[in-house]
Amino acid sequence: MSNESTIDPLLISVLGGGQLGMMLAEAGAPLGMHFRFLDPSPQAPTATFGELIVGTLGDTDALVRTAQGSAVVTYEWEGVPATGAASLESAGHLVRPSIRALEVSQDRLSEKNLFRSLGIGVAEFAAVDDRSGLDNAVDAIGLPAVLKTRCGGYDGKGQVVLQDRADVGPAWEALGEAGPLILEAWVPFDRELSIIAVRSVDGDTLCWPLVTNEHRDGILRTSTVTAEGDNTTLRASAEKYVGRLLDELDYVGVLALELFDVGGQLLANEMAPRVHNSGHWTIEGASTSQFENHLRAIAGWPLGPTTLKMPSVMVNCIGSLPEAAAIGAITGAHLHVYGKSLRPGRKVGHVTVVAPDTAQLHERLTALREVLPPDIG
Ligand code: AMP
């Protein structure tokens, strides 16, 4: 059991040391918090943002050293092995959000089954365990459809779109060896949305305004939040969905739910039991950022207001970065560099642009597009 007398109430342990951990540390520093991260890489983005324990996220000894003496253990990556996080909980450490949230989010089938059991709309889906199972699933669901790995896929990786019967064989060739699969009906969505919510230890829940997201090649490119895009009916529906999830999971912290808007009906795609890329705009655009509220929640503090301060657009920097000085010359533009080596398809930073109104936001975005390398965003 951890010894309470040696616990530092302002020390937060984070499993994972990527950019989400970095932004948690940036939000926590002014609150007097300090951080210990666990990451396999000594060059992790959080290396200069706190103490870094270098080790795999399944390494029991490294997990114990990371959690030792901290007020709470959280995670910034949903791939953290649930057994490792559970062993910390069994040893007496507070782990927030719940291990169950981690487990559910690691398997698209469990996630979809949970959504369905809570009355949250989802596209038709079926588990696929072998080649004949894929044929049966195609018969049941129809085409077009998307074949996805149940576990471990992210940013569109581990996914194949099937347009017609001729695609079934190649899809199986591509993913048949990749572990258990799920076939989902293709959703002819009008737009992609996400709702970011936070729940406190006392069960208080707040949501930020609805975010409109654009993806390309399965990777999030932009997130936009304006009063106009925050449709009241859709927002009420999204808040109802996410509220059910948070309560069911006895959740503490920030959770993101990705949604498809299909003719005014919301279908849930997936959830992330952590701070989320589509919530980065909250640093500049909301009264309290997703990072600060995640920390407040897991520390057992009251939540801060989640209201929109200014219309905002976040543009991901994928593979390369713009000139920092050029971004600095644009009023309302804020660059965040993650300190990662540049690689095609890798999220290496983002820019959030805020403005007092939508017209000025578009002007500033046009200025931003002029200085972004063509492959970004
Ligand atoms: P995911 O990894 O499930 O978030 O998928 C990445 C992106 O692929 C989504 O943000 C969508 O743009 C697209 N996508 C995934 N599943 C579907 C689907 N069933 N129908 C249409 N587009 C999808």
Boltz pocket constraint, residues with backbone or C-beta under 6 A from the ligand:
constraints:
  - pocket:
      binder: B
      contacts: [[A, 123], [A, 146], [A, 153], [A, 154], [A, 155], [A, 156], [A, 157], [A, 184], [A, 185], [A, 186], [A, 187], [A, 188], [A, 189], [A, 192], [A, 215], [A, 218], [A, 219], [A, 258], [A, 269], [A, 270]]
      max_distance: 6.0
